[in-house]
Every structure is written in C-alpha cells, then in structure tokens.
C-alpha cells in the first residue's frame, strides 16, 4: 500500500468512526502495521482510542512525505 493510499484509508476510517460506523480490528491492524507501537495499541484499544492512533499514523505519513 502506498503512503498516499494508506493516508486516504486512514482519513476514511477516522470519519467512519466519528459517525459511528463499526470498524474491524483487522482493518485497524492493517492500517497501523508499519508502526509496531501503534499496532500493539490498536489490539488493546477500541473506538475513540482508535481515532488517536489513526491520527498519529496520519501525522507520521505526512512527515515522511515532506
């Protein structure tokens, strides 16, 4: 998955969580796979905590793309 595609998927997933659409742990772990620290937390956290993890991942992608 390219960084641009991963970022787009992360943004879509954040929006889905915000409006209450269920998101699977499988999707979360797939999106956070490149970052072991975030990946491990995704297994433990649920719902609102996932937004924080996804935002951290998005920030890391944006920094890497600069």
C-alpha positions as MATLAB code, in Angstrom:
seq = 'XXXXXXXXXXXXXXXXXXXXXXXXXXXXXXXXXXXXXXXXXXXXXXXXXXXXXXXXXXXXXXXXXX';
ca = [
       0.000    0.000    0.000;
       1.465    3.368   -0.980;
       1.738    6.076    1.678;
      -0.832    8.186   -0.176;
      -3.324    5.318   -0.317;
      -2.716    4.424    3.332;
      -3.295    8.076    4.312;
      -6.565    8.184    2.346;
      -7.728    4.958    4.013;
      -6.820    6.319    7.442;
      -8.814    9.501    6.820;
     -11.834    7.495    5.656;
     -11.594    5.247    8.697;
     -11.406    8.214   11.094;
     -14.548    9.662    9.520;
     -16.323    6.314    9.774;
     -15.509    6.008   13.471;
     -16.630    9.583   14.110;
     -20.071    8.966   12.615;
     -20.478    5.628   14.324;
     -19.789    3.115   11.568;
     -18.246   -0.044   13.050;
     -14.609   -0.613   12.095;
     -12.957   -4.010   12.375;
      -9.790   -4.676   14.316;
      -8.464   -6.303   11.157;
      -8.675   -3.016    9.261;
      -7.046   -1.156   12.125;
      -4.149   -3.553   12.342;
      -3.685   -3.430    8.569;
      -3.578    0.378    8.535;
      -1.211    0.558   11.507;
       1.042   -2.327   10.516;
       4.073   -0.167    9.589;
       4.234    1.225   13.154;
       4.586   -1.552   15.759;
       3.928    0.798   18.680;
       0.595    1.935   17.222;
      -0.226   -1.569   16.005;
       0.097   -3.045   19.511;
      -2.145   -0.347   20.985;
      -4.795   -0.960   18.310;
      -5.173   -4.511   19.530;
      -5.888   -3.248   23.064;
      -7.856   -0.047   22.414;
     -11.296    0.312   20.877;
     -13.383    3.037   19.231;
     -12.328    6.529   20.386;
      -8.798    5.335   21.132;
      -8.500    4.198   17.552;
      -9.012    7.759   16.322;
      -5.944    8.858   18.290;
      -3.875    6.024   16.853;
      -5.011    6.789   13.315;
      -4.259   10.478   13.744;
      -0.753    9.611   14.934;
      -0.257    7.356   11.915;
      -1.525   10.069    9.545;
       0.914   12.564   11.060;
       3.787   10.123   10.588;
       2.854    9.600    6.950;
       2.594   13.333    6.318;
       6.008   13.948    7.920;
       7.574   11.191    5.821;
       6.054   12.591    2.616;
       7.640   16.036    3.150;
];
